[in-house]
Amino acid sequence: MILKLKDGDVKIQLCPDVAPKHVERIKKLANEGKYDNVVFHRVIDGFMAQTGDVKFGNSSTSNFDLRRAGMGGSDLPDLNSEFNDLPHEKGTLSMARASDPNSANSQFFICFEPAPSLDRNYTVFGKVIEGMDHVEKIKRGNGSNGSVSDPDKIISFKSL
């Protein structure tokens, strides 16, 4: 898949062998254009950049509410976890979720650095294979818990 950011294209390799339902969800939402214009609402330097709130985080819809970005998902049901042995390392894409392990829906994050404490607790579904330098330029948060006051956004996210 190609994730278009303000600084360039990021090539993503998905992992349907270990997270088939999560990959299916990401591809469905991406190919429907649901991720286009969605902000990176939570970005913590040295950790990760989180995005994917298609309900409140899409800067081009009337539902956009930066204060609520990160609290929404898609209209589809939450996914059961598909925890696997892929490590959370630099460039890993993994699903965000609430405290319930079966609450992932549309939000995901990209790791800036290894985060072994997340291994087997969050569903890894992909990896950046080209363009990590563009991911590293995503605007960092300046608020509590990494919230970003004037966030960067996904320009588009599509299958190759």
N, C-alpha and C positions, 0 to 999 in steps of 0.2 A: 504494500500500500504506500501511497505518497501522502505525507502530511505537509501541507504548504504553510510555512510560517513567514513572517515579515522579512526575515533574513535569508530565506531560501527553502528548498525542498529537503524533506527528511524521508528517507526510504526506510520502511518498516517491514520486517519479516514476521509474519504471524506464526503461531505454534498450535495449529489445530489438533496435533497429535496428543497434546497434554491438556488443552483447554478448549475442546470443540464447541461447547455452548457459548463461551465467552467470545471466541473468535467469530462465531456466527452472528452474535449480537453486535459486535463492533462493526463488522462488515455491513450488516443490514442498516444500522443507523448512519454509517458513513456514506453508503451508496444512496441513501435517501436524502443526503445533504443535511442531516440533523446536526452534524458537528461544525458545519460552516458558520463562521462568526462567533463561535463559542469561546469565551474568555478563559485564560489561565487564572483562575480565581485565588489559588493558593500556591505560592511558590516560595520554597525555603532553600536558601543558599546552602550548598553542600549536602542537600537531601533530595528534593524532587520538585517537579512542576505538575500541579493537578489541574485538570480540565474535565470537560465532558458533561457538565450539567446542561442538558438540552432544554430543560424547562425554564430555569431562571437565568442561565448563563449565556444565552444567545443574544448578542448585542444588536441583532437586527430584527428582533421580535418585540411585540408589545408586552410580553411577559418578562422582559429583561429587568432584573433587579439585582444590582451588584451586591447589595446587603444580604440577599437570599441565595446568591450563587453558591453552590456547594450543598444546598439543601434539597435539590430536586434531582429528577432522573427523567426517564422517558415514560411513555404511556404503557410500555411493555412490563410484564411482571418481573420481579427481582429474580436473579439467577441463584441456583444452588452453587456453593463453592466448588471449584475444581483445583484445589490446592495441589501443587506438584513440586517436583524436586529442582526446577529451574531456579537459580539464585537471583536475588535482587542485586544486580550489579549495574555499573554505569551503562545507561542506554536501555535498561529493562522497562517494558511497559507492563503495568499491573493494574488490576481493577481496584478502585476505591470502594469502600463499603462503610456501613455503620458498625456498631459493635456486634451485630448479628452476622456470623460468617456467611449467611445466605442472603445478604442484602445488597450485593453488587447489582447495578442496573445499567448505567450509561457512563458514569464517571470513571476516569482512569488517571494514572500518573506515570511520569517518565522519571526514572532515577538519574540524578546527577552524579552520584557516587554509590559504591556498594552499601547496601542496607540489610545485612544478614539477619537482623532482628525481625524482618518482615517475611523471611523465607518460611514457606509452608503455612503462613497465616493469611496471605493474600494471593489471589490467583494471577500468576504471571501468564500473559497471553501473547507477548511479542517482544521484539528487540529492534533497536535502531541499528541498521547496518550501514547507513550512509547519512551524513548530515548532522551528526551529533554536535558539531560546532554551532549549528543554527539553534539547536535546542538550548545550548549553554548561554545563548544571548537573550533568552526569555526574561522579561523584567521580573526582578525579585520582589517579594512582598515586603511591605514596610509596616504592616499592621500586626495585630495579635494573631498568632497561629499562622503567620505567613500570608495574610490577606493582602491583596494588591489593590491599591486605590485607583490606578489607571492602567488596567491590565492589557497585556498583549493578548491576541486571540488567534485561533485557528483560522486561516484563510479558507482552506478546504482540506478534506480528508477523503481520499478516493482509492478504490482498488486500481491496480495497474492495468 
